[in-house]
Each structure stands twice: as C-alpha cells, then as structure tokens.
Amino acid sequence: MPSWVRGIGERSSWIGYVAVCEDQNEITRLGRRDIVISLRGTGTCLEWLENLRATLTRCPFGNKLSNGQHDAPMVESGVLSLYTSSTTVCQSLQQSVTDEILRIVDTYGDEPLSVTITGHSLGASLAILAAYDIKNTIKHALHLSVISFGGPRVGNRSFRHNLELQGTKILRIVNSDDLITRVPGFFVEDHDDVAKKQKPRVEHLPSWIQKCVNNKRWVYANIGHELRLSSRASLKLNSIDVATCHDLKTYLHLVNGFVSSSCPFRASARMMLNKASTVPPT
C-alpha cells in the first residue's frame, strides 16, 4: 500500500460475510454442503483510491502454473493491495477468508464441500482473487465457483489460464451499458481471441507501442464465462446513466428478467426494482 494513503483507512470496514448451508434438503439436492462468501462493492475513501491503481503487478501467491508462455500471472495492483493489506486493528481480507474456510473445513471436512464466492463491483474482483488464493491455499478438495456482478477486469491472460487449470468456474455477469465492466486496461484479450487462436491484440501493433504497453502493464484479459445483459432491455429503467447501470439493484433486476439470448427480458419482471427496494445502496 502506498505510504501516502496508509493513514486514510485506519479503521476496519465491513467487507462481506461467509455463510454455510444448514438446510439438509438443499445439501441432498446439491450433493454437497455449500459455503457462500459474499463481498460488497467499493465503500471507503481508501478503496476508491486503490481502484485508481490500475496497472498490473505480479501475483505473489498461488502456484505459477505454466501456460507455455513467458508472462507470469498478474493482477490489478489496487485490488491486490485491498485483498492483502492489513492494519493494526484489522487483519487482511486474505487472512480472514483463509482462516474461516479452514475453520469450516475442519468442522465439516468429512463431507463433500463447495465454495461459491459472489460480489459486485470491487467485490467481484476480490471474489476472483479470493477464489484463486483459496484453490492454492486450501488442500481440501473444494468445488469452487464465482458469480460476479458488474466487475472490472482483474488480471492478465496468464492469471486467467491458471484459474482455468485450477478448475474454478466463473460466471461474469455484465451490463453492456455499464462502463465499469470495460476497465481497466487499454488492451484486452477475451475468450474469442483464444478460440480463434488469435494473438493478443497488442501484438498486432507496432513494436514501440507493444514495448510501451508491456512496460506499463496495461494488457488485461476478460475472465470467466460471460452473461451479457442490457439496461435498454428493461422498460422500467428510464435512466441509462453511469450510476444506474452499475447499481447492484439494476443487475438484480436484469438477472430476474433474463430468459435466454433469444428472449433477453420478460415483461413480468418490470417491477423488480420496487420489490428490491430493501437491497442496500452500493
């Protein structure tokens, strides 16, 4: 964490919760006991400042699984700092999550277990980072999934490759009108590039631009399977501004109304925003 912002966030801040399924019918249906980790979006001054640190940095934990390329797994500097930093009164999110999962595994270790991590905005990025860390840290055989809402990009193609080798399942829910899901990174590699065996788009640029981009560590990759929604599909959303498109209530409304790619929104879901009024603002 940079020294000039070290004093801003001295107080601990609620970031999320861990819940363990106790419903025997649900455990029987799933065939395992599910652990849910839910992480909130940006909420403090320090977090907003860290969000601005958009360059990639080497991921300091996890197995460096080889993808036959020279680039190492890298993640966004600000998100990594928020995940690993601690204060004199509050341990890091990394330590909190690890300790709690180890405690749960110790309690229910003789049962099949799964972990589902979900988050919105900053929480979506932290969810992916936590999944990567848990898979490498916890040796118990855990089925691990991530459901992210409105998350910015979090790592490079090598980081994505390592997640895929781990077997972590990631669903990235994106509102096509949400600008936050398009940052950070000036140059991005997505799964279409991989499927078509195309080189990262930066490699088609002049060498001097490639060098500048690589030195600045700006090349991100979209991670996970994407479910793309749109605010414009809902008649209830009259305002298509940045805040509304990124709001968690908007995402819940769009997911509630989604049917399929051929029928992106159902009319009976129009009042979801009113029904979701109990959802706290993000």
N, C-alpha and C positions, 0 to 999 in steps of 0.2 A: 504494500500500500504506500503511495507517495507520502512523504513526510508532511507536505503542506496541507494535506486533508486529514491527517491522522487524528487531530483533535476534534473534528467535526462530529464524529459518531461514537462518542464515548459511552452512550447508554445503549443497553441491549434493545433490540427491536423484534417484535413478534414476526416470524417469517413463514410459519406454516404449522402443520401438525402431522402426526402419524396415527393411523387408526388400524386396528386389527379386527378382521371379521370374526364374529362370535356366533353368527347365525348358522346352525347346523344344516339347515335345508340348503342354504347358499353354498356352504362348504361341500356338501354332497353333490350339488349341481356342477360346481366348478371342478371338483375332484381334488381340491387343494384349499388351504386357508390363505386368503389374500390379505396382504398388508398394503395399505394405501398411504402414500406420502403426498401431501398437497402443499404447494408453495405459492405464496402470493406474488403480486407484481411489485414494481418499484414504489416505495413508500417513504423514504427518508432522503434528506439532502445528500448524504454520503452516497447513497445508491444512485441518485441522479448523476452525481459527479463521476462515479465509476462507470456508468453507462457510456460516458463520452470517451472512455479509453478503448477505442475500437480496433487497435492493432492486435495481431495475433502473437501469442507467446507460447513457448514450448510447454506442453502439459507435463507437470512434474511427477505425476503418479500414474499407475497403470502399466501393464505390460506393453512394451513397444513392439507390437506385432508387425511383422514386415509385410508390406504390400508390393514388394519388388521395386519400390521407388526410393529415392533418396530423401524425400521430405519426411520430417518427423510429425507426429500428432501435435497439433497446435490448436489453442482455443483463445477466445477473446480475453484480453488482459483484464478488463474490468470485471467480467463475470467470474473469472478465476480468483481474483482478489476477494470478491464478496463471498465466494464459496470457502476459501481457505483462511481468511483473516479472522483473528480473534482479538478481544480486548481484555483488560484486567478483570472485567465483571461478566464477560460472556464468552463462552467457547465458540469456536467456528462452527458454521453450518455443517461442514465436512465432518467434524468430530461428533457433533450432535446426532447426525443421521447414522453414522457408523456405530456409535455406542448403542443407539436404540435398536437398530437392526440386529446387532449382536445379542442384545438382551432378549429380543423376541425369538431369535433362532435358538437361543439357549432354553427358552421356555417351551417352544413348540418344535424343537429340532427333529423329533421322531415322526413328524407329519410332513407331507408334501407342502411346500410353501411357494408363494409367488409374491412379487412386489410390483405394484402399479404406482408410478410416480406421475403426478399431473401438476401443471402450473400454467399461469397466464403471464404473458409479457416477460419480465425478468424471471419470474418463476418458471416459465417454460425453458429458458436457457439453463437455469440452475437444475431443473429436472433432468435434462440430458447429461449434464456434467456429473450429477449425483449418480445416475444410472451407470455411467462409465466407471466411476470410482467404486461403487458397490460391487459390481461384477468382478473387479480385480481384487478387492479387499476381502470380501466375504467368500470363504471357500465352500460354504454350504451350497448345494445345488438349488439355485433360485431361478424360477421363471420370471424374467424381468421385462416390464413393458413401460413405455412412456406415452402419455397423451398430452400434447402441448397445445395451448391456445394462444394465438397471436404472438408467437415468439420470434425475436430477432435471430439472425444467424449466430452460430456459436463456435464453429470450428472449421478446419480445413478438410480437404479430401482424405488425408491420411487418418485424421481423427474419425471421420465417418467410416472409413474402411475398417478400423479397429472395432468400432461399435458393431458393425455388421458381422465381423468374425466372432465377436462375443455371443452373438445370437440375440442381442437386445432388440425388441420390437418397438418401433417408434411411429406413432401417428401424429403428423404435424397438421393441425387444423388452422387454415389460413383464410382470412377475409381478403379477397382480391383488392378491396378498396382500402385496406389498412397499410399505411406506409411503413409502419414499424417492422412488418414482416419482410421488407425489402432491404433492410440494413442489418449490420454494417457490411462493408465490402464493396469495392468498386468493380471487382471482377468475381464472378461466381460460376462454379461448376455444379450442375444439377444431375439428376439421375438420367435424364435424356442424353446427356453427353456421354455417360458411361455406357448406356445401352447401345448407342450408335458407334461406340469405340472411337469417339472424338477426343482429341486432346483438349485440355483446359483452354478456355477461350483466350487467356492471356498469351498462350504460346503461338497464336496467330499474329501477334503484334510485333512491331519492330523490336530488335534486341535491346535497344536502350530503354524502351518503355518496360519490357519484361524485367530488366535489371532493377529499374526504379520501383516497380510494383512489388517484386520479390523482396527487395531491401526494406520496403515499408511494411511488408507483411499484410497485404490487403486482399489476398485471394482466399475467399471463403467458399464453402460448399453447403448446399441445401442438404439437410439430414432428415432421413425418415421418409415414410410414405405420406404423401400429401393429400389432404381432403380440402379442396378449394371451394369456398363459399363466396357469396357476394351480398353486400348490403342492398344492392339495387334489386335483388330478387324479392325483397320484402316490401309490401305496400305500407307496412307500419313504420318503416324507417324513412321519415321525410327529410331528415338532415343527414347528408353524406359528408360530414366534416371529420377531421383527423381524430378528434377525441371520441366521437360516437362510434366510428368504425373500429377503433381499438378497444372500446369498452368491453369488459367481460360479459355484461348483460347482453350486448349485441351478439357476441359469439354464442351464448346460450340460446338466444332467440333463433339464430340461424341454424344451429345444430338441431334444435327442436323441430324446425320446419323442414329440414332437409329430408328428401325421399330417395332420390337417385340422381345420376347425372342427366337423365332424360326428364326428370321432374324435380328440379332443384329446390322447390319450395311449395308447401301445401297451405291452402287458404286457412285451414283450421288453426294454424299456429300464429295467426296475426296478433293475438293478444298476449303472447308470451312475455313481452316486456312488462306489461302491467302485472302479470302473475309473478314475475321475477323481481318485483319491487323490494323484496326482502333481501336480495343479494346486495352485500355492502359495496359501495363505490370502490373502483380500483384506482 
